[in-house]
Amino acid sequence: MTSRRRFIQTLAALPPAFAFRHARAAADPSRLALIIGNSSYRDAPLINPVNDAKAVTGLFTQAGFTVDSHLNATRSDMMAAIERFGAAVKRSDTRLVVFYYAGHGAQLDWRNYLLPVDAVVEKQEDMKQRCVDLGLLLGQFSAAKDKTFVVILDACRNNPFGAAYRPEQKGLSQFDAPVGSLLAYATSPGNVASDGDGQNGLYTENLVRELGKRNTRIEDALKRVRLNVRLASHGEQIPWETTSLEGDVFIFNEGQKKLTEAEMDQAVEADITEWTRIKSSKNTDDWVGYLRAFPNGRFAEIAQMRMTRLLAEDEKRAAEKRQREAQERQEAAARADKLAAEKRQQEEQKRIEQERIERERIRLAEAQRLAAERKQLEEQQLQETRRREEEQQRIEAKRRQEQERLDRERQRIAEAERLAEERRKQEEQRQAAEQKRIELAAAQRQKEEQRVQDEQKRLSEQKRLDEERMERERIRVAEAQRLAAERKQLEEQQLQEQRRRQEEQQSLDAKRRQEQERLDRERQRIAEAERLAAEHKQQEEQRQLAEQKRIEQQKLEREPRDRAETARLTTAPAPMQTATPAPALPAAAATSASTGLPKSTAAASSPRPAPPIEIGEGAAVPKLIALSANPFSAGRYPLNRIFTVGDAATIRQSDLLTGIEEQMQRIRVTKVDYDEDRVEFNQGAAITDLMGNFIKQGPNEFDSPVQFTPAEFQVGKKWTAAFHRSKNDKTSNIFFDMQIVKRETITVPAGTFDTFRIEGEGWNITRGNRREVKFWLVPNLNFPVRSESVTRNKRGQFVKTERRELVAMRQHTIAS
């Protein structure tokens, strides 16, 4: 059970009193950290992840963690490190576990993958096979009980695969934190983060600075990190977290002494004093300063919404200024262009005249040059004619001389040919006689040589045949020896292969048995989970059926009265009944689910008219939030509440324990002031801010808006609500711890709604009463669907039990 002191301590969110010291603490085996930083990618290298990992390693080493650090890790390195880390996490003495990763990351089918430096991804299948599924790490954590886990991912850089492959979705997928864990991401789901221009990335630079402050809750530090990064990036990068931590976590916890009642009151008064100073401020820096000083303060959610609205207005003014400056630059540029055009025209005319004069000068010079060349050419032609005539005379004389020489040469050749013919005939007669004699001698000699050759040939052939026979015998013997050796070697290899196959088969059989045992255990676990889920579903269906029967029975009993009351809702407002403050959703400055920045500044100052929605008997409930296709997350949605005069609701109030109806409340918005952040109901009977947080409700007045709802819906989100309530000159100090616990479908008289369930536990410090509250809220809807509260006194006895359910409502404007 949460104690009174525990609730007061949640307010002491002042800036840490200790500066970062560099004394290294002894390694604590109960606090483990695995840190990986990857920069040296082949296709899309990064600058800072290795530097970021080194900085975080130094931080956790100084904090006394047992740190395992890896830089530029391959897939095998990362898998081995995660496996070793998982084994260490399961040790009984392990209490706090931190995993930090910097580098490239990507999502596929709602699963997040961390990229080793050796990953080559060219298609979707490669991501599953060559990257590291973050689910493997979370699976290691789920097997370890009674531990606290913190996962920090600075892994949303752009272009993780270069030009080889482009994922369908950017950044990482949202994943709701398991019980006892916190997941922190460098930027919102589906967005990308900057690698940074300095020594470290923008996110890790702020992370190391804020986590390094002594005695600071990690959730408070991360809120300051988100604020700093959002402001430094002008809203382009907004870190986010999802948490299901069940206690406070400190990186540096140096045994801070417990605060006295006076010190706690001082912390509360500091929070109140700062709120009083800035509650009407239009200066963004005031709200930024408050969130840095009180990240979990009693007005943190309201401050977040106010800052968002002011940032949107600042951005609008900056955009208008940029537009004016751009228009002035355009006008100045137009004037300069006109003057430049006139100057260019004058210069062009001057250039054209100069070109005409130059062309005329060139034409005269060219005409003179052509005349000189023509005269020179005529003289050259005359000289060439004379030279050709002289050359022709020399050629003719030379031709006659050559003809006379050729005639003399032909006569000499004819005489030589006649003498040669006579000598040839004589030589032929002599050669014929000699040839006859030679032929006779050759025939005799040929006959003798043929006989000798035949004998030599026979002996040579006999010798060759003998040598071939001996060579064949030698080859046969050598081949037989070689075949015997090969046969022996083959038999040995076959024996070794048979042994290796037997060993592999034995190893495979062992692995198959182990895998079968694991599958059997997994099937048993799944079967048990399915059985429990089926039992839970059956119980839930029975409960809903009983609830539906009860509602139908009550509806039949009060049908005539409800019809008359609903008719009165649209005619004249009735005075508002005093009731316990109910939660409301954030104001008109709609916040984008992906960036957290305003969708439209106009929505905060002048809501667009839209067809109203009506919910009640016989009217279908509109789908105000889309179903989450992500199996790992219930989604993340901005509050998006826009009040309009005339919005109205009928609320049934009954006793939570007995179910007995106590009263039917009729509520109508009668005034909306966007400048003053104020909404009035039933002519001032109740007053809220634009988020729907009560400032006044009947005789109850609150020193500040009751911070019962967050600026956005995300399962696991936590915050503190603390306020002073005044009634009949009596003041009570009240504190609450709030958390969004689940996304749930519920049925009330107005219909069936898809809601976020919020639970709170708190104390009335003045009276000592303990109170538990539950709210079921829908993004975009101005009124709660259901609320329940249970108040007990100091002795644990029930003081008040209450349930409030939506019966009918009319709302004019829905955020787009």
Residue, then its C-alpha position, 0 to 999 in steps of 0.5 A: m500500500t502506498s504510504r502518505r510519505r510516499f505521495i509527498q515525496t513524489l512532489a520533491a522534484l527539485p533540481p538535483a543538489f549534487a553535481f556530477r563527480h568523477a570518482r568511480a564507484a566499485a562495480d556492483p554485481s547486482r547492477l548490470a549494463l550492456i552497451i553497444g555502439n555501431s558506427s562503421y557501416r559499409d553503406a551508411p556509416l555514422i559518426n557518433p554512435v561509438n562516441d555515444a557508447k563510450a560516453v554511456t559506458g563511462l557514465f554507468t562505470q562511474a555509477g558502479f554498474t558491471v558494464d559490458s561494452h562493445l564497439n562496431a559489433t558484428r552480428s555474431d558479436m551482438m548475439a553472443a553478447i546478448e546471450r551472455f547478458g541474458a544469462a547474467v540477468k537471470r542470476s538471483d543477485t541481479r536487481l537492475v539491468v540496463f541495455y543501451y544501443a547506438g547505431h542504425g535500427a529499423q522496423l519490419d512487421w512491427r518488430n524492431y531490428l538492431l543493425p550489426v556493422d556487417a549487415v548487408v540488407e538488400k530485401q526484407e528477408d535479409m533484415k530477419q536473417r542478418c540483423v538482431d531482433l530486439g525481441l530476443l533481448l526482451g525475451q531474455f528479460s521476460a525469463a528473469k523475474d523480480k528484476t528492473f529493466v531499462v532499455i535505451l535505444d538511440a537507433c533511429r538514424n535515417n537511411p540505415f541501408g544506403a541505396a541497397y534497400r529502403p524499409e517501408q516504415k521509417g524509424l522504430s515501431q512502438f512497443d509497450a513496456p513489459v511490467g517492471s521495465l522502461l523503454a526509452y527511444a531517441t525519437s517518436p515511433g516512425n520518426v528518425a533522429s539526428d546523428g549530431d554534429g558534435q562529439n555526441g548525438l543530440y539525444t545521448e548528449n542530453l541523456v548522459r548529462e541528465l542521468g549523471k545528476r545524483n539522486t535523480r529518478i530516471e523518469d524525471a531525467l528522461k523527461r528533461v532529456r525529452l524537453n531539451v532535445r525537443l527545444a534544441s531540434h525545434g520540435e523535429q526530434i522528440p524522444w519518448e518513453t513507455t514505462s511499467l516501472e513499479g518503483d523509483v530507479f536511480i542511476f546515481n543513488e547516494g543514499q539521499k536522506k529522507l526529507t522532514e515534513a518541513e522540507m517536504d512542505q518546502a518542496v511543495e511550496a516551491d512548486i506552488t510558488e513557481w506555478t503561481r508566478i507563471k500560471s498566467s504567463k504567455n512566455t514559453d521560457d517560463w513553462v520550459g523552466y518549470l518543466r526542467a525544475f519540476p519534471n514530475g511536478r503537480f502541474a507538469e502535464i498542464a505545463q506540457m500542454r501550455m508549452t505545446r500551445l505557446l510553442a505552436e503560437d511561437e512557431k506561427r509568429a515565426a512563420e508569419k515573420r519568415q513569410r513577411e521577410a520572404q515577401e520583403r526579400q521578394e519585393a527587394a529582389a524584384r526592384a533589384d531585378k528591375l534596375a538590373a534589367e534596365k542596366r542590362q538593357q543599356e549595356e546591351q544596346k551599348r554592346i550592340e553598337q560596339e559590335r556593329i562598329e567592330r563588325e564594320r572595321i573587321r569587314l573593311a580589314e577583311a576586304q583589304r586582306l582579300a584584295a591583297e590575297r587575290k593579287q598575290l594569288e594571280e602572281q602565283q598562278l602566272q609563275e606556276t604556268r611558266r614553271r609548268e611549260e618549262e617542266q613540260q619541255r624538259i619531260e619531252a626531251k627526256r622522253r625522246q632520250e629514253q625511247e632511243r635507249l630502249d630501242r638499243e636495249r631491245q636489239r641487244i636483248a634479242e641477240a642475247e636471246r638467240l645465242a642463249e637458245e643455241r647454247r640451251k639446245q646443245e646443253e639439252q642433248r648433253q644432259a639427255a645422254e648423261q641422264k640415260r647413263i645415270e638412270l641405269a646406274a641408279a636402277q642398279r644401286q636402288k635395287e641393292e639399297q632396297r634389299v638392305q633397307d628391308e633387312q634393317k626394317r625387319l630387325s628394327e621392327q622386331k626390336r620395337l615390338d620387344e621394347e613395347r612388350m616390356e613397357r606394357e608389362r612395366i606399366r601394368v605392374a605400376e598401374a596395379q600398384r597404384l590401384a592397390a594404394e588408391r583402393k586402400q586410401l579410399e577404404e580409409q576415407q570411407l571409414q573416416e566418413q562413416r565415423r564422422r556421419q555417425e558423430e554428426q547423427q549423434s549430435l543432430d539427434a541430441k540437438r533434435r531431442q533438446e529442440q523437441e523438449r524446448l518445443d514441448r515446454e513452449r507448447q505447454r506454456i502456450a497451452e497454459a496461457e491460452r487456457l488462462a486467456a480462455e478462462h479470463k475471456q469466459q469470466e469477462e464475457q460472463r461479467q459483461l453479460a451480467e452487467q448488460k442484463r443489469i443495465e438493460q433491466q435498469k434501462l427498462e425501469r427508468e426508460p420513461r424518465d430518461r426520455a424526458e431527461t434527455a429531451r431537457l438536455t437539448t432545451a435548457p441547462a439545469p444547475m450542475q450538481t456537486a460531484t467529485p472532480a472527473p478527468a478531462l482530456p487536453a485542450a484544443a492545441a492538438t498534439s501530433a501522435s508522431t511528433g508531439l507538436p501542434k497540428s494546427t494553431a488555429a484549433a487553439s484559438s478558433p475551432r473549425p465548425a464541424p458536424p456535431i456528434e450525438i451519443g445516447e440511446g439509439a445512436a451509434v457510438p462513433k469510432l474516435i480512435a483507430l484500432s492499433a494494428n501493432p500487436f506489441s502496443a495499444g498505440r499513442y494518441p494526443l488528447n485532442r479535446i476541443f470545447t465548444v459552447g453547447d457541448a452537453a452530457t448526461i451523467r448517471q451517478s450511482d453507488l459503486l458497491t450497491g449499484i443504487e442510482e443516486q442522481m442524474q447530472r446534466i452538464r452543458v458548456t456555457k462559455v469557452d475562453y481560449d485566451e484565459d484557458r478557461v471553460e465554464f459549465n452550467q453558467g459557472a457552476a463548474i469551471t475547468d481549463l481547456m484540458g478539462n481539469f477542474i478549477k471549480q466544482g460547486p462549492n469546491e475550489f482548487d488552487s490549480p487545475v486538478q491534473f487528473t489526465p495526461a497530455e497524451f494517451q500511452v499505456g504505462k504513462k505515469w504522472t503526479a496530481a497534487f492540489h489544494r481543495s478549498k470548501n467552506d473556508k477549509t483547505s485540504n492538501i491532496f496528492f495522487d499517483m496516476q498511471i494509464v494501465k491498459r486500453e479497454t473496451i467498456t459498455v455504459p448506458a451511452g454505448t460501447f467505447d474503446t477507452f484508455r483506463i487510468e488508475g490513481e491512488g492518493w491521500n488527503i493529507t489533511r484528513g488522512n483519507r485514502r482514495e482510489v480512482k479509475f477513469w475510462l477516457v477516449p481521445n477526442l471526447n470532451f467527457p469521461v465515459r466512466s469514472e469510479s472512486v473509493t474513499r477510505n478513512k484512516r481506519g480503512q473504512f469506506v467513506k464514499t464509493e461512487r461510479r459515474e457513467l455517460v448516458a448521453m452527450r452532444q459535442h460540436t467539434i472533433a479534432s481532425 
